[in-house]
Amino acid sequence: MNTIKKINDELAIAGQIAPDELKSLAQQGYKSVLNLRSPDEQGFQDGEQLYTQLLGLHYANLPTRCTEINPQIALKVLQKIAEMPKPALIHCDSAARAIAMVLMYISTKQGISLEAAFKQAENFGLIEDVMSVKT
């Protein structure tokens, strides 16, 4: 599972994941998968939701376009992460969107405002990196 990076006991990130990686996640005790990719993105896995659910994992797809990330979009993603059973995997095509969202989620859980967390992600170059990745 070279593409999956554990961030803490609750969250991991990845780029596009393969069916064997989903199976391994389920075996490791993960409970949820949040896919930030849009169905019209090249390489989107149409069967990911069904396969994830067959493995007994909770699945959500919250398409988040690189060029549209702003505090309002981030809030929707952070709310989805908060409500998902943990541990959870957050993924997109390259992991850029996933890491930006996970770091903002962790920051807000530590008491930082969403605006400050978003600014922090911008200052670290995460939002810029996300914006430079083509959807």
KADA-V22652 format. One record per run of one state. SS is the DSSP state (a for helix, b for strand, c for the rest). FROM is the first residue (numbers start at 1). LEN is the number of residues. If there is no record, write none. Layout:
SS FROM LEN
SS FROM LEN
This chain:
c 1 3
b 4 3
c 7 4
b 11 4
c 15 4
a 19 9
c 28 4
b 32 4
c 36 12
a 48 7
c 55 3
b 58 4
c 62 4
a 66 3
c 69 2
a 71 13
c 84 4
b 88 4
c 92 4
a 96 14
c 110 4
a 114 10
c 124 2
a 126 7
c 133 3
